[in-house]
Amino acid sequence: MANHEELFQETLRERGFRVTPDRLHVYRLLESSPFPLPISTVVEEIQSTGINQTTVYRILELFTAIGIVHPVLIGHGSVGYELIPPFRHHHHHLVCVGCNQVVDLNNCRLEQRVDEIVEPYGYKILYHDLEIHGLCPACQAKEKDNTSNEN
């Protein structure tokens, strides 16, 4: 079985795109990240390789269009990008609206239910994602402290 990077390269070629050093750099950065990365972080991390911001935007746009990454809302209107199956295992997210912390939910028990929901419509599911927005324990404690201090 091919590793994820080989599969990534095959996917680009099959879709008529070249495997370039810039695309490989962005892919490897996303693959090494345990959480969705905002474009600003991708640009910052990649700058040392000589890739400019416009190129990063174009690469992420391409990766999104051909099903390599998808955007994830990570709080306050910010978007992060992460690899999707088959380039990374399927998972969902808990997103803290206080500090923007993102936690992967790796045990998705929604698969069967999602299949049941879309079955009457005849859809073939390519992928699905779920983001649950709330407050992490640390932000809950801060909120509680702030409420206590106001009284």
N, CA, C and O atoms as a GROMACS GRO file, in nm:
protein
  604
    1MET      N    1   0.085  -0.119   0.000
    1MET     CA    2   0.000   0.000   0.000
    1MET      C    3   0.089   0.125   0.000
    1MET      O    4   0.189   0.130   0.071
    2ALA      N    5   0.052   0.221  -0.078
    2ALA     CA    6   0.130   0.344  -0.088
    2ALA      C    7   0.114   0.427   0.038
    2ALA      O    8   0.008   0.429   0.100
    3ASN      N    9   0.222   0.497   0.076
    3ASN     CA   10   0.208   0.585   0.192
    3ASN      C   11   0.130   0.710   0.150
    3ASN      O   12   0.100   0.728   0.032
    4HIS      N   13   0.098   0.793   0.246
    4HIS     CA   14   0.015   0.910   0.218
    4HIS      C   15   0.079   1.005   0.118
    4HIS      O   16   0.011   1.057   0.031
    5GLU      N   17   0.209   1.027   0.130
    5GLU     CA   18   0.275   1.120   0.037
    5GLU      C   19   0.274   1.066  -0.106
    5GLU      O   20   0.255   1.141  -0.201
    6GLU      N   21   0.295   0.936  -0.121
    6GLU     CA   22   0.288   0.876  -0.254
    6GLU      C   23   0.148   0.890  -0.311
    6GLU      O   24   0.131   0.920  -0.429
    7LEU      N   25   0.048   0.869  -0.227
    7LEU     CA   26  -0.092   0.884  -0.269
    7LEU      C   27  -0.120   1.028  -0.309
    7LEU      O   28  -0.189   1.053  -0.408
    8PHE      N   29  -0.067   1.122  -0.232
    8PHE     CA   30  -0.081   1.265  -0.264
    8PHE      C   31  -0.023   1.292  -0.403
    8PHE      O   32  -0.086   1.358  -0.485
    9GLN      N   33   0.097   1.243  -0.428
    9GLN     CA   34   0.162   1.266  -0.557
    9GLN      C   35   0.083   1.202  -0.672
    9GLN      O   36   0.067   1.262  -0.778
   10GLU      N   37   0.034   1.080  -0.649
   10GLU     CA   38  -0.049   1.014  -0.750
   10GLU      C   39  -0.175   1.094  -0.779
   10GLU      O   40  -0.216   1.108  -0.894
   11THR      N   41  -0.236   1.146  -0.673
   11THR     CA   42  -0.359   1.224  -0.689
   11THR      C   43  -0.335   1.347  -0.774
   11THR      O   44  -0.412   1.376  -0.865
   12LEU      N   45  -0.226   1.420  -0.746
   12LEU     CA   46  -0.195   1.537  -0.828
   12LEU      C   47  -0.179   1.497  -0.974
   12LEU      O   48  -0.239   1.558  -1.062
   13ARG      N   49  -0.098   1.395  -1.000
   13ARG     CA   50  -0.072   1.353  -1.138
   13ARG      C   51  -0.199   1.307  -1.208
   13ARG      O   52  -0.222   1.342  -1.324
   14GLU      N   53  -0.281   1.229  -1.139
   14GLU     CA   54  -0.406   1.181  -1.197
   14GLU      C   55  -0.500   1.294  -1.235
   14GLU      O   56  -0.576   1.283  -1.331
   15ARG      N   57  -0.493   1.403  -1.160
   15ARG     CA   58  -0.580   1.518  -1.187
   15ARG      C   59  -0.515   1.616  -1.285
   15ARG      O   60  -0.572   1.721  -1.314
   16GLY      N   61  -0.396   1.582  -1.336
   16GLY     CA   62  -0.331   1.666  -1.437
   16GLY      C   63  -0.243   1.776  -1.380
   16GLY      O   64  -0.214   1.873  -1.450
   17PHE      N   65  -0.200   1.763  -1.256
   17PHE     CA   66  -0.116   1.864  -1.193
   17PHE      C   67   0.023   1.807  -1.165
   17PHE      O   68   0.038   1.689  -1.136
   18ARG      N   69   0.121   1.893  -1.174
   18ARG     CA   70   0.259   1.852  -1.147
   18ARG      C   71   0.284   1.847  -0.996
   18ARG      O   72   0.222   1.920  -0.919
   19VAL      N   73   0.374   1.759  -0.958
   19VAL     CA   74   0.420   1.754  -0.819
   19VAL      C   75   0.539   1.849  -0.812
   19VAL      O   76   0.647   1.819  -0.863
   20THR      N   77   0.518   1.963  -0.748
   20THR     CA   78   0.624   2.064  -0.739
   20THR      C   79   0.681   2.067  -0.598
   20THR      O   80   0.616   2.022  -0.503
   21PRO      N   81   0.802   2.120  -0.582
   21PRO     CA   82   0.857   2.133  -0.447
   21PRO      C   83   0.767   2.217  -0.355
   21PRO      O   84   0.753   2.184  -0.237
   22ASP      N   85   0.706   2.324  -0.408
   22ASP     CA   86   0.618   2.407  -0.326
   22ASP      C   87   0.498   2.328  -0.276
   22ASP      O   88   0.462   2.337  -0.158
   23ARG      N   89   0.437   2.251  -0.364
   23ARG     CA   90   0.320   2.170  -0.324
   23ARG      C   91   0.361   2.065  -0.222
   23ARG      O   92   0.287   2.037  -0.128
   24LEU      N   93   0.477   2.006  -0.242
   24LEU     CA   94   0.526   1.907  -0.145
   24LEU      C   95   0.552   1.970  -0.009
   24LEU      O   96   0.521   1.909   0.094
   25HIS      N   97   0.608   2.090  -0.006
   25HIS     CA   98   0.635   2.158   0.121
   25HIS      C   99   0.505   2.182   0.197
   25HIS      O  100   0.496   2.156   0.317
   26VAL      N  101   0.404   2.234   0.127
   26VAL     CA  102   0.275   2.262   0.192
   26VAL      C  103   0.211   2.131   0.238
   26VAL      O  104   0.161   2.123   0.350
   27TYR      N  105   0.213   2.029   0.154
   27TYR     CA  106   0.157   1.900   0.193
   27TYR      C  107   0.225   1.846   0.318
   27TYR      O  108   0.158   1.804   0.413
   28ARG      N  109   0.357   1.848   0.320
   28ARG     CA  110   0.431   1.794   0.434
   28ARG      C  111   0.403   1.872   0.562
   28ARG      O  112   0.396   1.814   0.670
   29LEU      N  113   0.388   2.003   0.550
   29LEU     CA  114   0.354   2.084   0.668
   29LEU      C  115   0.218   2.043   0.721
   29LEU      O  116   0.202   2.023   0.842
   30LEU      N  117   0.119   2.030   0.634
   30LEU     CA  118  -0.014   1.990   0.676
   30LEU      C  119  -0.014   1.849   0.734
   30LEU      O  120  -0.084   1.821   0.832
   31GLU      N  121   0.065   1.762   0.675
   31GLU     CA  122   0.072   1.624   0.724
   31GLU      C  123   0.134   1.617   0.863
   31GLU      O  124   0.096   1.533   0.944
   32SER      N  125   0.228   1.705   0.890
   32SER     CA  126   0.297   1.702   1.020
   32SER      C  127   0.220   1.772   1.132
   32SER      O  128   0.254   1.759   1.249
   33SER      N  129   0.116   1.846   1.096
   33SER     CA  130   0.041   1.921   1.196
   33SER      C  131  -0.069   1.836   1.260
   33SER      O  132  -0.145   1.771   1.189
   34PRO      N  133  -0.077   1.837   1.392
   34PRO     CA  134  -0.184   1.761   1.459
   34PRO      C  135  -0.319   1.833   1.458
   34PRO      O  136  -0.418   1.777   1.505
   35PHE      N  137  -0.324   1.955   1.405
   35PHE     CA  138  -0.448   2.030   1.405
   35PHE      C  139  -0.456   2.114   1.277
   35PHE      O  140  -0.355   2.134   1.210
   36PRO      N  141  -0.576   2.165   1.242
   36PRO     CA  142  -0.591   2.248   1.122
   36PRO      C  143  -0.505   2.374   1.132
   36PRO      O  144  -0.496   2.436   1.237
   37LEU      N  145  -0.441   2.411   1.021
   37LEU     CA  146  -0.352   2.527   1.019
   37LEU      C  147  -0.415   2.643   0.943
   37LEU      O  148  -0.458   2.627   0.829
   38PRO      N  149  -0.421   2.762   1.007
   38PRO     CA  150  -0.464   2.881   0.934
   38PRO      C  151  -0.362   2.915   0.826
   38PRO      O  152  -0.245   2.879   0.837
   39ILE      N  153  -0.407   2.983   0.721
   39ILE     CA  154  -0.317   3.021   0.612
   39ILE      C  155  -0.199   3.101   0.666
   39ILE      O  156  -0.086   3.083   0.620
   40SER      N  157  -0.224   3.189   0.762
   40SER     CA  158  -0.115   3.271   0.816
   40SER      C  159  -0.004   3.184   0.875
   40SER      O  160   0.114   3.216   0.862
   41THR      N  161  -0.042   3.075   0.940
   41THR     CA  162   0.057   2.983   0.997
   41THR      C  163   0.130   2.909   0.887
   41THR      O  164   0.252   2.891   0.895
   42VAL      N  165   0.058   2.866   0.784
   42VAL     CA  166   0.122   2.797   0.671
   42VAL      C  167   0.224   2.890   0.608
   42VAL      O  168   0.337   2.850   0.581
   43VAL      N  169   0.183   3.015   0.583
   43VAL     CA  170   0.275   3.113   0.521
   43VAL      C  171   0.398   3.132   0.609
   43VAL      O  172   0.511   3.130   0.560
   44GLU      N  173   0.376   3.150   0.738
   44GLU     CA  174   0.486   3.173   0.832
   44GLU      C  175   0.583   3.055   0.834
   44GLU      O  176   0.705   3.073   0.832
   45GLU      N  177   0.529   2.934   0.839
   45GLU     CA  178   0.612   2.814   0.847
   45GLU      C  179   0.688   2.786   0.717
   45GLU      O  180   0.797   2.730   0.718
   46ILE      N  181   0.628   2.825   0.605
   46ILE     CA  182   0.684   2.793   0.473
   46ILE      C  183   0.779   2.901   0.421
   46ILE      O  184   0.857   2.874   0.330
   47GLN      N  185   0.774   3.022   0.477
   47GLN     CA  186   0.854   3.133   0.426
   47GLN      C  187   1.002   3.100   0.408
   47GLN      O  188   1.064   3.146   0.313
   48SER      N  189   1.058   3.021   0.498
   48SER     CA  190   1.201   2.990   0.489
   48SER      C  191   1.235   2.911   0.363
   48SER      O  192   1.352   2.906   0.323
   49THR      N  193   1.135   2.851   0.299
   49THR     CA  194   1.160   2.776   0.176
   49THR      C  195   1.153   2.865   0.053
   49THR      O  196   1.182   2.821  -0.058
   50GLY      N  197   1.114   2.992   0.073
   50GLY     CA  198   1.105   3.085  -0.039
   50GLY      C  199   0.968   3.090  -0.105
   50GLY      O  200   0.951   3.159  -0.205
   51ILE      N  201   0.871   3.018  -0.051
   51ILE     CA  202   0.735   3.021  -0.108
   51ILE      C  203   0.665   3.146  -0.058
   51ILE      O  204   0.664   3.172   0.062
   52ASN      N  205   0.606   3.223  -0.149
   52ASN     CA  206   0.538   3.345  -0.106
   52ASN      C  207   0.391   3.319  -0.072
   52ASN      O  208   0.337   3.212  -0.100
   53GLN      N  209   0.330   3.419  -0.011
   53GLN     CA  210   0.192   3.407   0.038
   53GLN      C  211   0.093   3.375  -0.074
   53GLN      O  212   0.004   3.292  -0.055
   54THR      N  213   0.109   3.437  -0.188
   54THR     CA  214   0.018   3.413  -0.299
   54THR      C  215   0.024   3.268  -0.343
   54THR      O  216  -0.079   3.208  -0.374
   55THR      N  217   0.142   3.213  -0.347
   55THR     CA  218   0.159   3.073  -0.386
   55THR      C  219   0.093   2.980  -0.284
   55THR      O  220   0.029   2.882  -0.323
   56VAL      N  221   0.106   3.010  -0.156
   56VAL     CA  222   0.042   2.930  -0.053
   56VAL      C  223  -0.110   2.932  -0.072
   56VAL      O  224  -0.174   2.828  -0.064
   57TYR      N  225  -0.167   3.050  -0.097
   57TYR     CA  226  -0.312   3.060  -0.120
   57TYR      C  227  -0.353   2.975  -0.239
   57TYR      O  228  -0.453   2.903  -0.233
   58ARG      N  229  -0.277   2.983  -0.347
   58ARG     CA  230  -0.310   2.906  -0.468
   58ARG      C  231  -0.300   2.756  -0.443
   58ARG      O  232  -0.383   2.679  -0.490
   59ILE      N  233  -0.197   2.715  -0.370
   59ILE     CA  234  -0.180   2.573  -0.340
   59ILE      C  235  -0.297   2.522  -0.255
   59ILE      O  236  -0.352   2.416  -0.284
   60LEU      N  237  -0.334   2.596  -0.151
   60LEU     CA  238  -0.445   2.552  -0.066
   60LEU      C  239  -0.577   2.553  -0.143
   60LEU      O  240  -0.663   2.468  -0.120
   61GLU      N  241  -0.593   2.648  -0.234
   61GLU     CA  242  -0.712   2.652  -0.319
   61GLU      C  243  -0.717   2.527  -0.407
   61GLU      O  244  -0.822   2.464  -0.420
   62LEU      N  245  -0.604   2.492  -0.467
   62LEU     CA  246  -0.596   2.372  -0.550
   62LEU      C  247  -0.623   2.247  -0.467
   62LEU      O  248  -0.703   2.163  -0.507
   63PHE      N  249  -0.556   2.235  -0.353
   63PHE     CA  250  -0.574   2.118  -0.267
   63PHE      C  251  -0.719   2.102  -0.224
   63PHE      O  252  -0.769   1.990  -0.215
   64THR      N  253  -0.787   2.214  -0.199
   64THR     CA  254  -0.928   2.208  -0.161
   64THR      C  255  -1.013   2.162  -0.280
   64THR      O  256  -1.100   2.077  -0.265
   65ALA      N  257  -0.986   2.218  -0.396
   65ALA     CA  258  -1.065   2.186  -0.516
   65ALA      C  259  -1.054   2.040  -0.557
   65ALA      O  260  -1.151   1.982  -0.607
   66ILE      N  261  -0.938   1.979  -0.536
   66ILE     CA  262  -0.921   1.840  -0.580
   66ILE      C  263  -0.933   1.739  -0.466
   66ILE      O  264  -0.902   1.621  -0.484
   67GLY      N  265  -0.977   1.784  -0.349
   67GLY     CA  266  -1.010   1.693  -0.240
   67GLY      C  267  -0.892   1.640  -0.162
   67GLY      O  268  -0.891   1.523  -0.122
   68ILE      N  269  -0.792   1.724  -0.138
   68ILE     CA  270  -0.679   1.684  -0.056
   68ILE      C  271  -0.693   1.743   0.084
   68ILE      O  272  -0.657   1.680   0.183
   69VAL      N  273  -0.745   1.865   0.092
   69VAL     CA  274  -0.767   1.932   0.220
   69VAL      C  275  -0.910   1.985   0.225
   69VAL      O  276  -0.980   1.990   0.124
   70HIS      N  277  -0.951   2.023   0.343
   70HIS     CA  278  -1.077   2.096   0.357
   70HIS      C  279  -1.061   2.201   0.465
   70HIS      O  280  -0.981   2.185   0.558
   71PRO      N  281  -1.140   2.309   0.453
   71PRO     CA  282  -1.134   2.413   0.555
   71PRO      C  283  -1.211   2.373   0.679
   71PRO      O  284  -1.313   2.305   0.672
   72VAL      N  285  -1.159   2.415   0.794
   72VAL     CA  286  -1.222   2.388   0.922
   72VAL      C  287  -1.236   2.522   0.994
   72VAL      O  288  -1.139   2.595   1.010
   73LEU      N  289  -1.358   2.554   1.037
   73LEU     CA  290  -1.381   2.676   1.113
   73LEU      C  291  -1.319   2.658   1.250
   73LEU      O  292  -1.359   2.569   1.325
   74ILE      N  293  -1.220   2.742   1.284
   74ILE     CA  294  -1.148   2.724   1.410
   74ILE      C  295  -1.170   2.837   1.509
   74ILE      O  296  -1.092   2.856   1.601
   75GLY      N  297  -1.276   2.910   1.489
   75GLY     CA  298  -1.312   3.012   1.588
   75GLY      C  299  -1.297   3.153   1.537
   75GLY      O  300  -1.205   3.183   1.461
   76HIS      N  301  -1.388   3.239   1.580
   76HIS     CA  302  -1.388   3.381   1.547
   76HIS      C  303  -1.374   3.405   1.397
   76HIS      O  304  -1.308   3.500   1.355
   77GLY      N  305  -1.435   3.319   1.316
   77GLY     CA  306  -1.432   3.335   1.172
   77GLY      C  307  -1.303   3.291   1.107
   77GLY      O  308  -1.288   3.304   0.985
   78SER      N  309  -1.209   3.239   1.184
   78SER     CA  310  -1.083   3.190   1.127
   78SER      C  311  -1.104   3.052   1.066
   78SER      O  312  -1.185   2.972   1.113
   79VAL      N  313  -1.028   3.027   0.962
   79VAL     CA  314  -1.034   2.899   0.894
   79VAL      C  315  -0.897   2.836   0.897
   79VAL      O  316  -0.796   2.901   0.871
   80GLY      N  317  -0.893   2.708   0.928
   80GLY     CA  318  -0.770   2.630   0.920
   80GLY      C  319  -0.788   2.525   0.812
   80GLY      O  320  -0.900   2.492   0.774
   81TYR      N  321  -0.678   2.473   0.764
   81TYR     CA  322  -0.682   2.369   0.661
   81TYR      C  323  -0.616   2.244   0.714
   81TYR      O  324  -0.514   2.248   0.782
   82GLU      N  325  -0.678   2.130   0.680
   82GLU     CA  326  -0.619   2.003   0.716
   82GLU      C  327  -0.646   1.900   0.607
   82GLU      O  328  -0.739   1.914   0.528
   83LEU      N  329  -0.561   1.799   0.606
   83LEU     CA  330  -0.576   1.690   0.509
   83LEU      C  331  -0.700   1.610   0.542
   83LEU      O  332  -0.740   1.598   0.658
   84ILE      N  333  -0.762   1.554   0.438
   84ILE     CA  334  -0.880   1.470   0.456
   84ILE      C  335  -0.849   1.329   0.407
   84ILE      O  336  -0.750   1.308   0.336
   85PRO      N  337  -0.932   1.231   0.444
   85PRO     CA  338  -0.910   1.095   0.395
   85PRO      C  339  -0.906   1.093   0.242
   85PRO      O  340  -0.986   1.162   0.179
   86PRO      N  341  -0.818   1.018   0.184
   86PRO     CA  342  -0.734   0.914   0.240
   86PRO      C  343  -0.595   0.961   0.285
   86PRO      O  344  -0.507   0.879   0.312
   87PHE      N  345  -0.575   1.092   0.291
   87PHE     CA  346  -0.443   1.144   0.326
   87PHE      C  347  -0.423   1.154   0.478
   87PHE      O  348  -0.310   1.172   0.524
   88ARG      N  349  -0.529   1.143   0.552
   88ARG     CA  350  -0.526   1.142   0.698
   88ARG      C  351  -0.652   1.070   0.745
   88ARG      O  352  -0.752   1.067   0.673
   89HIS      N  353  -0.647   1.013   0.864
   89HIS     CA  354  -0.764   0.941   0.914
   89HIS      C  355  -0.882   1.037   0.935
   89HIS      O  356  -0.863   1.156   0.960
   90HIS      N  357  -1.001   0.982   0.924
   90HIS     CA  358  -1.123   1.061   0.940
   90HIS      C  359  -1.143   1.098   1.087
   90HIS      O  360  -1.126   1.014   1.176
   91HIS      N  361  -1.179   1.221   1.112
   91HIS     CA  362  -1.208   1.265   1.248
   91HIS      C  363  -1.288   1.395   1.245
   91HIS      O  364  -1.302   1.458   1.140
   92HIS      N  365  -1.340   1.433   1.360
   92HIS     CA  366  -1.414   1.557   1.377
   92HIS      C  367  -1.341   1.642   1.479
   92HIS      O  368  -1.234   1.604   1.526
   93HIS      N  369  -1.399   1.759   1.514
   93HIS     CA  370  -1.328   1.851   1.602
   93HIS      C  371  -1.416   1.910   1.712
   93HIS      O  372  -1.536   1.932   1.694
   94LEU      N  373  -1.353   1.932   1.826
   94LEU     CA  374  -1.407   2.020   1.929
   94LEU      C  375  -1.330   2.151   1.914
   94LEU      O  376  -1.207   2.149   1.909
   95VAL      N  377  -1.399   2.263   1.907
   95VAL     CA  378  -1.334   2.393   1.890
   95VAL      C  379  -1.375   2.483   2.006
   95VAL      O  380  -1.493   2.506   2.028
   96CYS      N  381  -1.276   2.534   2.079
   96CYS     CA  382  -1.305   2.626   2.187
   96CYS      C  383  -1.322   2.767   2.130
   96CYS      O  384  -1.233   2.818   2.063
   97VAL      N  385  -1.436   2.828   2.158
   97VAL     CA  386  -1.462   2.964   2.109
   97VAL      C  387  -1.391   3.068   2.193
   97VAL      O  388  -1.386   3.186   2.157
   98GLY      N  389  -1.336   3.026   2.307
   98GLY     CA  390  -1.262   3.118   2.392
   98GLY      C  391  -1.119   3.135   2.350
   98GLY      O  392  -1.071   3.248   2.335
   99CYS      N  393  -1.048   3.024   2.330
   99CYS     CA  394  -0.904   3.030   2.301
   99CYS      C  395  -0.867   2.972   2.165
   99CYS      O  396  -0.749   2.970   2.129
  100ASN      N  397  -0.965   2.925   2.088
  100ASN     CA  398  -0.946   2.866   1.955
  100ASN      C  399  -0.874   2.732   1.957
  100ASN      O  400  -0.829   2.685   1.852
  101GLN      N  401  -0.861   2.669   2.073
  101GLN     CA  402  -0.801   2.537   2.079
  101GLN      C  403  -0.887   2.441   1.998
  101GLN      O  404  -1.010   2.446   2.004
  102VAL      N  405  -0.822   2.352   1.921
  102VAL     CA  406  -0.892   2.251   1.842
  102VAL      C  407  -0.849   2.114   1.892
  102VAL      O  408  -0.730   2.085   1.902
  103VAL      N  409  -0.947   2.030   1.924
  103VAL     CA  410  -0.920   1.895   1.970
  103VAL      C  411  -0.981   1.798   1.868
  103VAL      O  412  -1.098   1.811   1.832
  104ASP      N  413  -0.901   1.702   1.823
  104ASP     CA  414  -0.952   1.600   1.731
  104ASP      C  415  -1.039   1.501   1.806
  104ASP      O  416  -1.004   1.455   1.914
  105LEU      N  417  -1.153   1.468   1.747
  105LEU     CA  418  -1.239   1.360   1.795
  105LEU      C  419  -1.216   1.243   1.701
  105LEU      O  420  -1.269   1.241   1.590
  106ASN      N  421  -1.138   1.148   1.743
  106ASN     CA  422  -1.096   1.040   1.654
  106ASN      C  423  -1.192   0.922   1.648
  106ASN      O  424  -1.178   0.837   1.560
  107ASN      N  425  -1.286   0.915   1.739
  107ASN     CA  426  -1.378   0.803   1.741
  107ASN      C  427  -1.513   0.847   1.688
  107ASN      O  428  -1.602   0.884   1.764
  108CYS      N  429  -1.527   0.845   1.558
  108CYS     CA  430  -1.651   0.891   1.495
  108CYS      C  431  -1.751   0.777   1.486
  108CYS      O  432  -1.732   0.680   1.414
  109ARG      N  433  -1.858   0.790   1.561
  109ARG     CA  434  -1.963   0.690   1.557
  109ARG      C  435  -2.082   0.741   1.475
  109ARG      O  436  -2.191   0.685   1.481
  110LEU      N  437  -2.058   0.846   1.398
  110LEU     CA  438  -2.166   0.904   1.320
  110LEU      C  439  -2.181   0.841   1.181
  110LEU      O  440  -2.282   0.863   1.114
  111GLU      N  441  -2.082   0.763   1.139
  111GLU     CA  442  -2.080   0.712   1.002
  111GLU      C  443  -2.212   0.645   0.962
  111GLU      O  444  -2.271   0.679   0.859
  112GLN      N  445  -2.258   0.551   1.042
  112GLN     CA  446  -2.380   0.478   1.009
  112GLN      C  447  -2.500   0.572   1.005
  112GLN      O  448  -2.584   0.563   0.915
  113ARG      N  449  -2.509   0.663   1.101
  113ARG     CA  450  -2.622   0.757   1.106
  113ARG      C  451  -2.621   0.850   0.986
  113ARG      O  452  -2.726   0.878   0.928
  114VAL      N  453  -2.503   0.898   0.946
  114VAL     CA  454  -2.493   0.986   0.829
  114VAL      C  455  -2.540   0.911   0.704
  114VAL      O  456  -2.613   0.967   0.622
  115ASP      N  457  -2.498   0.785   0.690
  115ASP     CA  458  -2.543   0.704   0.576
  115ASP      C  459  -2.695   0.691   0.575
  115ASP      O  460  -2.757   0.701   0.469
  116GLU      N  461  -2.755   0.670   0.691
  116GLU     CA  462  -2.900   0.657   0.701
  116GLU      C  463  -2.971   0.788   0.664
  116GLU      O  464  -3.076   0.786   0.600
  117ILE      N  465  -2.913   0.900   0.704
  117ILE     CA  466  -2.974   1.031   0.676
  117ILE      C  467  -2.976   1.061   0.527
  117ILE      O  468  -3.077   1.110   0.476
  118VAL      N  469  -2.867   1.031   0.457
  118VAL     CA  470  -2.859   1.069   0.315
  118VAL      C  471  -2.916   0.964   0.221
  118VAL      O  472  -2.941   0.993   0.104
  119GLU      N  473  -2.936   0.843   0.270
  119GLU     CA  474  -2.984   0.733   0.184
  119GLU      C  475  -3.109   0.769   0.104
  119GLU      O  476  -3.111   0.744  -0.016
  120PRO      N  477  -3.213   0.827   0.165
  120PRO     CA  478  -3.333   0.858   0.087
  120PRO      C  479  -3.310   0.958  -0.027
  120PRO      O  480  -3.390   0.965  -0.120
  121TYR      N  481  -3.201   1.033  -0.020
  121TYR     CA  482  -3.173   1.133  -0.121
  121TYR      C  483  -3.082   1.082  -0.232
  121TYR      O  484  -3.059   1.151  -0.331
  122GLY      N  485  -3.030   0.962  -0.215
  122GLY     CA  486  -2.948   0.902  -0.318
  122GLY      C  487  -2.807   0.959  -0.330
  122GLY      O  488  -2.741   0.939  -0.432
  123TYR      N  489  -2.761   1.028  -0.228
  123TYR     CA  490  -2.628   1.089  -0.233
  123TYR      C  491  -2.520   0.986  -0.207
  123TYR      O  492  -2.536   0.894  -0.126
  124LYS      N  493  -2.408   1.003  -0.275
  124LYS     CA  494  -2.287   0.928  -0.244
  124LYS      C  495  -2.202   1.023  -0.160
  124LYS      O  496  -2.162   1.129  -0.208
  125ILE      N  497  -2.174   0.986  -0.037
  125ILE     CA  498  -2.097   1.072   0.053
  125ILE      C  499  -1.950   1.064   0.015
  125ILE      O  500  -1.892   0.956   0.011
  126LEU      N  501  -1.892   1.179  -0.013
  126LEU     CA  502  -1.748   1.185  -0.039
  126LEU      C  503  -1.672   1.203   0.090
  126LEU      O  504  -1.570   1.138   0.112
  127TYR      N  505  -1.722   1.290   0.176
  127TYR     CA  506  -1.670   1.306   0.311
  127TYR      C  507  -1.769   1.390   0.388
  127TYR      O  508  -1.855   1.456   0.330
  128HIS      N  509  -1.757   1.389   0.518
  128HIS     CA  510  -1.837   1.477   0.602
  128HIS      C  511  -1.748   1.523   0.717
  128HIS      O  512  -1.648   1.458   0.749
  129ASP      N  513  -1.784   1.633   0.776
  129ASP     CA  514  -1.709   1.679   0.892
  129ASP      C  515  -1.804   1.742   0.991
  129ASP      O  516  -1.912   1.789   0.956
  130LEU      N  517  -1.761   1.743   1.114
  130LEU     CA  518  -1.842   1.796   1.223
  130LEU      C  519  -1.750   1.876   1.313
  130LEU      O  520  -1.644   1.827   1.354
  131GLU      N  521  -1.790   1.996   1.344
  131GLU     CA  522  -1.716   2.079   1.438
  131GLU      C  523  -1.812   2.117   1.549
  131GLU      O  524  -1.918   2.174   1.524
  132ILE      N  525  -1.775   2.084   1.670
  132ILE     CA  526  -1.856   2.119   1.785
  132ILE      C  527  -1.788   2.236   1.854
  132ILE      O  528  -1.674   2.225   1.899
  133HIS      N  529  -1.857   2.349   1.862
  133HIS     CA  530  -1.800   2.470   1.919
  133HIS      C  531  -1.850   2.488   2.061
  133HIS      O  532  -1.969   2.476   2.088
  134GLY      N  533  -1.758   2.517   2.151
  134GLY     CA  534  -1.793   2.535   2.291
  134GLY      C  535  -1.676   2.597   2.365
  134GLY      O  536  -1.593   2.665   2.306
  135LEU      N  537  -1.671   2.574   2.496
  135LEU     CA  538  -1.562   2.626   2.579
  135LEU      C  539  -1.484   2.510   2.639
  135LEU      O  540  -1.542   2.418   2.697
  136CYS      N  541  -1.352   2.515   2.626
  136CYS     CA  542  -1.265   2.414   2.686
  136CYS      C  543  -1.268   2.432   2.838
  136CYS      O  544  -1.312   2.536   2.886
  137PRO      N  545  -1.220   2.333   2.913
  137PRO     CA  546  -1.221   2.346   3.060
  137PRO      C  547  -1.149   2.471   3.112
  137PRO      O  548  -1.196   2.535   3.206
  138ALA      N  549  -1.036   2.508   3.051
  138ALA     CA  550  -0.963   2.627   3.097
  138ALA      C  551  -1.046   2.754   3.075
  138ALA      O  552  -1.051   2.840   3.163
  139CYS      N  553  -1.110   2.766   2.960
  139CYS     CA  554  -1.192   2.885   2.934
  139CYS      C  555  -1.318   2.887   3.019
  139CYS      O  556  -1.365   2.994   3.057
  140GLN      N  557  -1.373   2.769   3.050
  140GLN     CA  558  -1.487   2.764   3.141
  140GLN      C  559  -1.448   2.816   3.279
  140GLN      O  560  -1.523   2.890   3.342
  141ALA      N  561  -1.328   2.778   3.323
  141ALA     CA  562  -1.280   2.823   3.455
  141ALA      C  563  -1.261   2.974   3.454
  141ALA      O  564  -1.296   3.041   3.552
  142LYS      N  565  -1.204   3.029   3.346
  142LYS     CA  566  -1.185   3.174   3.334
  142LYS      C  567  -1.319   3.245   3.337
  142LYS      O  568  -1.336   3.347   3.404
  143GLU      N  569  -1.415   3.189   3.262
  143GLU     CA  570  -1.549   3.250   3.256
  143GLU      C  571  -1.613   3.250   3.395
  143GLU      O  572  -1.675   3.348   3.435
  144LYS      N  573  -1.598   3.139   3.467
  144LYS     CA  574  -1.651   3.127   3.602
  144LYS      C  575  -1.585   3.227   3.694
  144LYS      O  576  -1.652   3.292   3.774
  145ASP      N  577  -1.451   3.242   3.684
  145ASP     CA  578  -1.377   3.339   3.766
  145ASP      C  579  -1.422   3.480   3.735
  145ASP      O  580  -1.441   3.560   3.827
  146ASN      N  581  -1.441   3.513   3.609
  146ASN     CA  582  -1.485   3.648   3.570
  146ASN      C  583  -1.624   3.678   3.622
  146ASN      O  584  -1.652   3.789   3.666
  147THR      N  585  -1.713   3.577   3.618
  147THR     CA  586  -1.849   3.594   3.670
  147THR      C  587  -1.846   3.614   3.821
  147THR      O  588  -1.919   3.697   3.874
  148SER      N  589  -1.760   3.538   3.889
  148SER     CA  590  -1.748   3.551   4.036
  148SER      C  591  -1.694   3.688   4.074
  148SER      O  592  -1.738   3.746   4.173
  149ASN      N  593  -1.599   3.739   3.997
  149ASN     CA  594  -1.538   3.868   4.027
  149ASN      C  595  -1.633   3.986   4.005
  149ASN      O  596  -1.619   4.091   4.067
  150GLU      N  597  -1.731   3.966   3.916
  150GLU     CA  598  -1.827   4.072   3.887
  150GLU      C  599  -1.928   4.088   4.000
  150GLU      O  600  -1.988   4.195   4.015
  151ASN      N  601  -1.947   3.983   4.078
  151ASN     CA  602  -2.049   3.988   4.185
  151ASN      C  603  -1.996   4.048   4.308
  151ASN      O  604  -2.068   4.060   4.407
   0.00000   0.00000   0.00000
